[in-house]
Amino acid sequence: MNSFWIILFHTYLNKLKTKSFLVTTLLTIVIVLAITNINNIIDLFDKNGGKERVAVIDQSGQLYEPYKQQVKSVNKEIQLTFFKGSEEQAETLVKKGEYAGVIQLSVNEQKLPEATYKAKSIADSSLYSDLQTGLQQLKTTVAASQINLAPDQLQKLYDPVSFKKIALEKNAKTEEELNQARGLVYVLLFVIYFAVIMYANMIAMEVATEKSSRVMEILISSVSPIKQMFAKIVGIGLLSLTQLAAFLLVGYYSFTRNMESLKDGFFGVYGFGGIPAGTIFYAVIFFILGYFLYATLAAFLGSLVSRIEDVQQMITPMTLLVVAGFMIAMFGLGKPDAPFITATSYIPFFTPMIMFLRVGMLTIPAWEAILGIIILIATITILAIFGARVYRGGVLMYGKSNSYKDIKKALQLTKKE
């Protein structure tokens, strides 16, 4: 058993000290800090303090003030300025960056407002959309006055329609709870997706590297291949937990420091307050089981190749399985109760992401989540037994190996031992 722990900690410490691991960790921490400080970063580069300055040329002489009020009701960050100069002067100032754009207001033959908007680029669709919405509301107001609608009658046109959503299922999540769950599930799905791809690939590369350097021949004489495989899986598993712990601690600290500035954005809509403990528990369980499922698969696939260049080709089908599960889960964020989502949540290679999606988004019976966990454990066990046999013979194979026919050769070598 001592040899198992020696390989485990050697794998863990060796990878922990590599430049690639340290650079990846630091780079990801910088990205996490950037995301949680996004509003501060935007304000740092925004000389107008977040406000969009737009020049207004009112050719009608009467639309500026009412239009300004309408735009203010749509977006308070848009600052309209009445421009007294010519159109050419306004365009020059736009090109210099003094204004985000210039809008010309006029009336058509029906005495209704219309406008032409000019900017250096029309890529900012949100600003254009807000200006258009403000003009549409002004047009509605003017048209209503032409047909002599009273102010209270006009207000009825603007009043939002009453549309209530009521879930008939017992203990179903409310709209607010669904938004919170969707945000958490969205983030954790990305964590599971990238962690599985990155660390499973790391295991395959580790095995292939040792084979290519002939270190495996020395290890085989002193430690059984099965011990080697599981020591590497657990060692890199601990490495992944170390890295994720660093990301989560930095992210949580930065998020709590900037919670006020983030409340109106993604983190405000998809709040992370009041997260049920059960959801966190299932997130950890499905992450660990998903890691071991793909790590075991990656270990014995990595044992089939002798050159590092062949690793990616050998594990490509495994990567596509992870991608497929992630894409199905992304679809499931909008329709978590779809029969297709329910069915695929019981397919072992998709279960870590899709069953967790259902647990987070829906109020499903406990036995469904437990069944998913049992399916995963059973699959990992079967894969570990089969994978150990392939690994045991695979580490003895050298030469060009990039075909799944080599699995049969590896099993034959295992029987000869």
Long-range contacts (C-beta under 8 A, 24 or more apart in sequence): 3-222, 3-223, 3-227, 4-223, 4-227, 4-230, 4-231, 5-231, 7-219, 7-223, 7-227, 7-228, 7-231, 7-232, 7-235, 8-231, 8-232, 8-234, 8-235, 8-238, 9-235, 10-235, 11-206, 11-231, 11-232, 11-235, 11-236, 11-239, 12-235, 12-236, 12-238, 12-239, 15-202, 15-206, 15-235, 15-236, 15-239, 16-239, 16-242, 21-239, 21-243, 24-243, 25-243, 25-246, 28-243, 28-247, 29-246, 29-247, 29-250, 32-247, 32-250, 32-251, 32-254, 33-250, 33-254, 36-251, 36-254, 36-255, 36-257, 36-258, 36-262, 37-254, 37-258, 38-262, 38-265, 39-258, 39-261, 39-262, 39-265, 40-258, 40-261, 48-79, 50-77, 51-77, 51-78, 51-79, 52-77, 52-78, 52-79, 52-100, 52-127, 53-79, 53-81, 53-98, 53-99, 53-100, 54-78, 54-79, 54-80, 54-81, 54-99, 54-100, 54-101, 54-102, 54-103, 54-127, 54-131, 55-81, 55-83, 55-90, 55-93, 55-94, 55-99, 55-101, 55-102, 55-103, 56-80, 56-81, 56-82, 56-83, 56-102, 56-103, 56-105, 57-83, 57-87, 57-90, 57-102, 57-103, 57-104, 57-105, 58-82, 58-105, 59-104, 59-105, 59-106, 60-105, 60-106, 60-107, 60-113, 63-105, 63-106, 63-107, 63-113, 63-138, 64-105, 66-138, 66-141, 67-105, 67-113, 67-134, 67-135, 67-138, 70-134, 70-135, 70-137, 70-138, 70-141, 71-130, 71-131, 71-134, 73-134, 73-137, 74-130, 74-133, 74-134, 74-137, 75-130, 78-127, 78-130, 78-131, 91-118, 94-118, 94-119, 94-120, 95-120, 100-124, 100-127, 101-127, 103-131, 111-142, 111-146, 112-139, 112-142, 112-143, 113-138, 113-139, 113-142, 169-363, 170-363, 171-363, 172-363, 173-361, 173-362, 173-363, 176-271, 178-361, 179-269, 179-270, 179-271, 180-270, 180-271, 180-272, 180-273, 180-274, 180-275, 181-279, 181-360, 181-361, 182-270, 182-333, 182-360, 182-361, 183-266, 183-267, 183-269, 183-270, 183-271, 183-272, 184-270, 184-272, 184-275, 184-279, 184-283, 184-360, 185-333, 185-356, 185-357, 185-360, 185-361, 186-270, 186-333, 188-283, 188-287, 188-356, 188-360, 189-326, 189-329, 189-330, 189-353, 189-356, 189-357, 191-244, 191-287, 192-286, 192-287, 192-290, 192-352, 192-353, 192-356, 193-322, 193-325, 193-326, 193-353, 195-240, 195-244, 195-287, 195-291, 196-290, 196-291, 196-294, 196-322, 196-352, 197-319, 197-322, 198-240, 199-236, 199-237, 199-239, 199-240, 199-291, 199-295, 200-291, 200-294, 200-295, 200-297, 200-298, 200-315, 200-318, 200-322, 201-298, 201-311, 201-315, 201-319, 202-236, 202-239, 203-232, 203-233, 203-236, 203-295, 203-298, 203-299, 203-302, 204-298, 204-299, 204-301, 204-302, 204-311, 204-314, 204-315, 205-302, 205-308, 205-311, 206-232, 206-236, 206-302, 207-232, 207-299, 207-302, 207-303, 207-391, 207-395, 208-302, 208-305, 208-306, 208-307, 208-308, 208-310, 208-311, 209-308, 211-303, 211-305, 211-306, 211-395, 211-398, 212-306, 212-307, 212-308, 216-395, 220-395, 220-396, 224-392, 225-303, 225-388, 225-391, 225-392, 225-395, 226-388, 226-391, 226-392, 228-391, 228-395, 229-296, 229-299, 229-300, 229-303, 229-387, 229-388, 229-391, 230-384, 230-388, 232-299, 233-292, 233-295, 233-296, 233-299, 236-295, 237-288, 237-291, 237-292, 237-295, 240-291, 278-359, 279-359, 279-360, 282-356, 282-359, 282-360, 282-369, 283-356, 283-360, 285-373, 286-351, 286-352, 286-353, 286-355, 286-356, 286-372, 286-373, 286-376, 287-352, 289-351, 289-352, 289-373, 289-376, 289-377, 289-380, 290-351, 290-352, 290-353, 290-376, 292-380, 293-348, 293-349, 293-352, 293-376, 293-379, 293-380, 293-383, 294-318, 294-322, 294-349, 296-380, 296-383, 296-384, 296-387, 297-383, 297-387, 299-387, 299-391, 300-386, 300-387, 300-388, 300-390, 300-391, 300-394, 300-410, 303-390, 303-391, 303-394, 303-395, 303-397, 303-410, 304-390, 304-394, 304-397, 304-401, 304-406, 304-407, 304-410, 305-401, 305-402, 306-397, 306-398, 306-399, 306-400, 306-401, 307-400, 310-400, 310-401, 310-402, 313-402, 314-401, 314-402, 321-349, 321-350, 322-349, 324-350, 325-349, 325-350, 325-352, 325-353, 325-354, 326-353, 328-353, 328-354, 329-353, 329-354, 329-357, 332-357, 332-358, 332-361, 333-357, 333-361, 336-361, 336-362, 337-362, 345-372, 346-371, 346-372, 346-375, 348-375, 348-376, 348-379, 351-375, 351-376, 352-376, 389-414, 390-414, 392-417, 393-417
